């Protein structure tokens, strides 16, 4: 939202938006979370999951084998950005 965008801009930070919402925060069980993630999974996906929910903690057991079958390697956002940082064209002009 605009408040978050303004705070990020003031602090000269980069913000990253997920491409897959696991819907765990809306009460999906682990099977639903897994289905939501696997349905939208593609190379470069950023998956939003909350680490403090029981079903979310259980879901990777079914998501990770799908990653391996599709030859995807799960990484943290930090690791992803270190391996493939944004280009100058992708960054705001004031940076």
Secondary structure by P-SEA (a helix, b strand, c coil): caaaaaaaaaacbbbbbbcccccccccccaaaaaaaaaaacccbbbbbbbcccccccaaaaaaaaaaaaacbbbbcaaaaaaacccccccccccc
